[in-house]
């Protein structure tokens, strides 16, 4: 087996740097998982890594950085009981719908077309949701940096919610983001890479793949060519779309190229202590300005996301001004101390040439456009990654990667190439 890795490191959208205090590493990419991520948790156990609670266990109030001001509360700051009751009513309707969707086969739902063509926002208004409820859904959707509720397929969100035992809006964080690898999520990739040793070729960007009856030919940008019986491709869909692939199943390629990535950026700031706690805040925020969300990685380390609808604002800002603009956002939410971190890290995943996005974004109609070939395998060209599951979390990479490897090794018990 040979792994071709375009970057000068392993891990892809999972990256970490050493902590300033020698403690848990600072996460610059994917970092959060939850109880629904069974394949990922199993791999963590196999690699003898440990898990710990995330920001969901941090005491304090959530910060809402809204256009009319900053609020702290245990939930979205609705104006009164009428608005709160309407949100609860819409949530109940969503739960009822989610329970009717098979996450493994959403295409079989009798109203799949209707549910897919509707955005979350359109659906909410169709059931009489108040503007305050639609606004809360929009703020919550952007906080995940997966795209606006107005441009997200209802069926895609129902499919994602149906994975969890409680598909309600309010249970999301507990099911999906309540656990993290204590040693850092990138350690998962690093330990796997250590086992592979010299079978990983770093800095080897793939230019094209030719699939034939007798095997595959991979051409690298370096002009080196590789022959393999089987290829497993773990490229993000936005990068895979620019790869020249010949001879693969046309329907499978069409399905892959219909997927979209949400362009986003991640901010991480490091302090001597959790300055947000001085204000009674837990570090978790949802907002309507540049930063759509923040959350504490650990004591003194804060993560934040700039969603697709706002990343253009960040890119339009002079490069040497971007950090100060984001620091001012933190000042507004958490006070003067938040604007003076010891260290700042900004990852523009939206423009990273080997990523060109952050998580999968399902526009209205995309679930049916991509179709039931999503996440399936057509030998000898296999595709895996977080994009090939219901949502763009690390679970998808592990779950589909293992399925692809098992299928490939079952079909061809010999040497094969993993192109990344």
C-alpha positions in Angstrom: 0.0 0.0 0.0 1.1 3.5 -0.8 -0.5 6.8 0.4 0.0 9.9 -1.7 -0.5 13.0 0.4 -0.5 16.4 -1.3 0.4 18.4 1.8 3.6 18.3 3.8 1.8 16.8 6.7 -1.0 14.2 7.3 -4.4 15.0 8.6 -6.1 17.2 6.0 -8.7 19.4 7.6 -7.5 18.2 11.0 -4.5 20.1 12.3 -2.9 21.1 15.6 0.0 22.9 17.0 1.8 22.6 20.4 0.2 24.4 23.2 2.1 27.4 24.6 1.9 26.0 28.1 2.8 22.4 27.2 -0.7 21.2 27.7 -3.3 19.8 25.3 -2.5 20.8 21.7 -4.3 23.7 20.0 -6.8 22.6 17.4 -6.8 24.5 14.1 -9.2 22.2 12.2 -11.7 19.5 13.1 -11.8 19.0 16.9 -15.3 18.0 18.1 -17.2 14.7 18.1 -20.1 13.2 20.1 -21.8 9.9 21.1 -23.3 9.5 17.6 -19.8 9.2 16.1 -19.4 5.5 16.8 -16.8 4.7 14.2 -14.5 7.6 15.2 -14.8 6.7 18.9 -13.9 3.1 18.1 -10.8 4.2 16.3 -9.8 6.5 19.2 -10.1 3.5 21.5 -8.0 1.3 19.1 -5.3 3.9 19.0 -5.3 4.0 22.8 -6.2 7.7 22.9 -8.4 9.3 25.5 -11.6 11.3 25.4 -12.7 14.3 27.5 -15.7 16.6 27.7 -15.9 19.7 25.5 -17.3 23.1 26.0 -20.7 21.5 26.6 -19.6 20.9 30.2 -18.3 24.4 30.8 -20.4 26.4 33.2 -21.8 29.9 32.4 -24.2 31.5 29.9 -24.1 31.4 26.2 -23.3 34.7 24.4 -25.6 35.9 21.6 -23.8 38.6 19.5 -26.9 40.0 17.7 -27.2 43.1 15.5 -29.0 45.0 18.3 -26.4 44.1 21.0 -24.8 41.3 23.0 -27.0 39.1 25.2 -26.1 36.3 27.6 -28.6 33.6 28.2 -29.1 29.8 28.5 -30.8 29.8 25.0 -31.6 32.2 22.2 -32.8 35.5 23.8 -36.4 35.5 22.6 -38.4 38.6 23.4 -41.1 36.8 25.4 -43.1 33.6 26.1 -45.0 33.8 22.8 -41.7 33.6 20.8 -40.3 30.9 23.0 -43.4 28.8 22.6 -43.4 29.2 18.8 -39.8 28.0 18.7 -40.7 24.9 20.8 -43.7 24.2 18.5 -41.5 24.4 15.3 -38.9 22.2 17.0 -41.6 19.5 17.7 -42.6 19.5 14.1 -39.0 19.1 13.0 -38.5 16.2 15.4 -41.6 14.5 14.0 -40.4 14.9 10.4 -36.9 13.7 11.3 -38.2 10.5 12.8 -39.8 9.7 9.4 -36.5 9.9 7.6 -34.1 7.0 7.2 -30.6 8.6 7.4 -29.1 5.7 5.4 -31.8 6.1 2.6 -33.4 9.5 2.7 -34.2 9.1 -1.0 -36.9 6.5 -0.1 -39.0 9.0 1.9 -42.4 9.4 0.2 -42.0 13.2 0.2 -38.3 13.2 -0.5 -38.6 15.7 -3.4 -40.7 18.1 -1.4 -38.4 18.0 1.6 -35.3 18.3 -0.4 -36.5 21.3 -2.5 -37.4 23.2 0.6 -34.8 25.1 2.6 -35.0 25.1 6.4 -36.1 28.7 6.4 -38.8 28.1 3.7 -40.2 25.1 5.6 -40.2 27.0 8.9 -42.3 29.8 7.4 -44.6 27.3 5.7 -45.6 26.0 9.2 -46.3 29.5 10.4 -43.0 30.1 12.3 -42.6 33.6 13.7 -39.7 35.8 12.4 -38.0 35.2 15.7 -38.0 31.5 15.2 -36.6 31.8 11.7 -34.0 34.1 13.0 -32.9 31.7 15.7 -32.7 28.9 13.2 -30.6 31.0 10.9 -28.2 32.0 13.7 -27.9 28.4 14.8 -27.3 27.2 11.2 -24.5 29.7 10.5 -22.9 28.9 13.9 -21.9 25.5 12.4 -20.3 27.2 9.3 -22.3 24.9 7.1 -24.3 27.6 5.3 -27.5 29.6 5.8 -30.8 28.0 6.7 -32.1 29.7 3.6 -29.7 27.7 1.5 -29.8 24.4 3.3 -32.0 21.5 2.2 -34.5 20.5 4.8 -34.1 16.8 3.9 -30.3 17.0 4.4 -30.9 18.4 7.9 -33.6 15.9 8.7 -31.2 13.1 7.6 -28.5 14.5 9.8 -30.8 14.9 12.8 -32.2 11.4 12.4 -28.8 9.9 13.3 -29.3 11.0 16.9 -31.7 9.5 19.5 -33.1 13.0 20.1 -33.3 14.9 16.8 -34.3 18.2 18.4 -32.5 21.5 17.8 -31.6 21.8 21.5 -30.0 18.3 21.7 -27.6 18.9 18.8 -24.5 20.0 20.8 -24.8 17.1 23.2 -25.0 14.5 20.5 -22.5 15.9 18.1 -20.0 18.0 20.0 -19.7 16.9 23.6 -16.5 14.9 23.3 -12.9 15.6 22.1 -9.6 13.7 22.0 -7.6 14.8 24.9 -4.3 14.4 23.0 -5.8 16.4 20.1 -7.8 15.2 17.1 -4.8 15.4 14.8 -3.1 12.8 17.0 -5.5 10.2 15.4 -4.0 10.8 12.0 -0.5 11.1 13.4 -0.6 7.7 15.1 -2.0 6.0 12.0 0.7 7.7 9.9 3.3 6.4 12.3 2.2 2.8 11.6 2.4 3.3 7.9 5.9 4.9 8.0 7.6 5.2 4.6 4.4 4.1 2.8 3.3 7.7 3.0 4.6 10.1 0.4 4.2 13.7 1.5 4.1 16.6 -1.0 2.8 14.2 -3.7 -0.2 16.0 -5.3 -2.3 13.9 -7.7 -3.1 15.4 -11.1 -5.2 12.6 -12.7 -6.5 9.1 -12.3 -7.1 6.7 -15.1 -9.3 3.7 -14.3 -9.1 0.6 -16.4 -10.2 -3.0 -16.3 -6.8 -4.1 -15.2 -6.2 -1.4 -12.6 -5.5 2.3 -12.2 -2.8 4.7 -13.3 -2.2 7.8 -11.1 -0.3 10.8 -12.4 1.2 13.2 -9.9 2.1 16.9 -10.4 5.7 15.8 -10.0 5.2 13.8 -13.3 5.7 10.5 -11.5 3.2 7.8 -12.4 1.9 5.1 -10.1 0.2 1.8 -11.1 -2.3 0.2 -8.8 -5.0 -2.4 -8.8 -7.2 -0.3 -6.5 -7.4 3.4 -5.7 -9.1 4.9 -2.6 -9.5 8.7 -2.9 -10.1 10.8 0.2 -10.0 14.2 -1.5 -12.6 16.8 -0.3 -15.4 17.0 -2.9 -14.4 20.6 -3.9 -10.8 19.4 -4.7 -11.9 16.2 -6.3 -14.0 18.1 -8.8 -10.8 19.6 -10.3 -9.1 16.2 -10.6 -9.1 14.6 -14.1 -10.6 11.2 -13.7 -11.1 8.9 -16.7 -12.7 5.5 -17.0 -14.6 5.7 -13.7 -18.3 5.0 -13.5 -19.9 8.2 -15.0 -22.9 8.1 -12.7 -20.6 7.9 -9.6 -18.5 10.8 -10.9 -21.6 12.9 -11.6 -22.9 12.2 -8.1 -19.6 13.2 -6.5 -19.3 16.5 -8.5 -22.8 17.5 -7.5 -21.7 17.8 -3.9 -20.8 21.2 -2.5 -18.5 22.5 0.2 -19.3 25.4 2.5 -16.4 27.9 2.5 -15.4 29.0 5.9 -12.5 30.1 8.1 -11.5 29.1 11.7 -10.0 31.4 14.3 -8.2 30.3 17.4 -7.0 32.7 20.2 -4.9 31.8 23.2 -4.9 33.6 26.6 -3.4 33.0 30.0 -6.9 32.2 31.3 -10.5 32.0 30.2 -11.2 35.7 30.1 -14.8 35.1 29.1 -15.5 33.5 32.5 -15.0 36.9 34.1 -18.4 37.9 32.5 -20.2 34.8 33.5 -19.9 33.5 30.0 -19.1 29.9 29.0 -17.2 30.9 25.8 -19.9 29.5 23.5 -21.5 32.1 21.3 -23.7 32.5 18.3 -23.7 35.7 16.4 -24.8 37.8 13.4 -21.6 39.7 12.8 -18.3 38.3 11.3 -17.9 35.4 13.7 -20.9 33.1 13.7 -19.8 31.2 16.7 -17.1 30.7 19.4 -16.4 28.0 21.9 -13.6 27.1 24.4 -11.3 24.4 23.4 -10.0 24.3 27.0 -9.0 26.8 29.6 -7.7 29.9 27.9 -8.1 28.7 24.3 -11.1 29.9 22.2 -12.2 28.6 18.8 -14.3 30.6 16.4 -15.9 30.1 12.9 -16.5 32.6 10.0 -19.3 31.0 7.9 -19.7 30.9 4.1 -22.0 34.0 4.0 -19.4 36.1 5.8 -16.0 34.6 4.8 -16.0 37.0 1.7 -16.0 39.9 4.2 -12.9 38.5 5.8 -11.1 37.8 2.5 -11.9 41.4 1.4 -10.0 42.7 4.4 -6.3 43.4 4.0 -4.4 40.4 5.2 -2.5 42.3 7.9 -5.8 43.7 9.2 -7.8 40.4 9.5 -6.6 39.5 13.0 -7.4 42.9 14.5 -10.9 42.9 12.9 -11.6 39.5 14.5 -10.1 40.6 17.8 -12.6 43.5 17.9 -15.4 41.0 17.5 -14.1 39.2 20.6 -13.8 42.5 22.5 -17.4 43.2 21.9 -18.5 39.8 23.2 -16.0 39.2 26.0 -14.3 42.5 26.9 -11.0 44.2 26.4 -8.9 41.2 27.5 -10.3 39.1 24.7 -8.9 41.5 22.1 -5.3 40.9 23.4 -4.6 37.2 23.1 -1.1 35.7 23.6 -1.4 34.0 20.2 -3.8 34.0 17.2 -4.2 31.4 14.5 -6.3 31.9 11.4 -7.0 29.0 9.0 -8.7 30.0 5.7 -10.0 26.6 4.9 -12.1 28.3 2.2 -9.1 29.1 0.1 -6.7 26.3 1.1 -5.8 24.7 -2.2 -6.1 21.2 -0.8 -9.4 21.8 0.9 -11.4 24.6 -0.7 -14.0 24.4 1.9 -14.8 23.3 5.5 -17.8 21.0 5.6 -20.4 19.7 3.1 -23.2 22.1 2.3 -26.4 20.6 1.0 -28.4 23.2 -1.0 -32.1 22.7 -1.6 -32.4 19.9 -4.1 -28.9 18.6 -3.6 -29.8 15.3 -1.7 -31.7 14.1 -4.8 -29.2 15.6 -7.2 -26.4 13.6 -5.6 -28.6 10.6 -5.2 -28.3 7.2 -3.5 -24.8 6.7 -5.0 -23.6 9.0 -2.2 -21.2 7.1 0.0 -21.2 4.0 -2.1 -18.3 2.3 -3.8 -17.6 1.4 -7.4 -14.4 -0.6 -7.8 -11.6 -0.2 -8.5 -12.0 3.5 -7.8 -13.2 4.1 -4.3 -14.1 7.4 -2.7 -14.3 8.1 1.1 -14.1 11.1 3.4 -16.3 13.1 5.8 -18.2 14.4 2.7 -19.5 10.9 2.0 -21.5 10.6 5.2 -24.6 12.6 6.4 -22.5 15.5 7.7 -19.0 16.8 7.5 -17.6 15.6 10.8 -14.6 13.4 11.3 -16.9 10.4 11.8 -17.6 10.4 8.1 -14.0 10.1 7.2 -13.5 7.1 9.5 -16.8 5.4 8.7 -16.5 5.7 4.9 -12.7 5.1 5.0 -13.1 1.8 6.7 -15.9 0.8 4.4 -13.9 1.7 1.4 -10.8 -0.1 2.7 -12.7 -3.3 3.6 -14.4 -3.3 0.1 -11.2 -2.6 -1.7 -9.1 -5.2 0.2 -11.9 -7.8 -0.3 -11.9 -7.2 -4.0 -8.1 -6.9 -4.4 -6.0 -8.6 -1.8 -2.8 -6.9 -3.0 -1.0 -3.6 -3.1 -3.1 -0.5 -3.6 -2.7 3.2 -3.6 -4.6 5.7 -1.4 -4.6 9.1 -3.2 -5.1 12.2 -1.1 
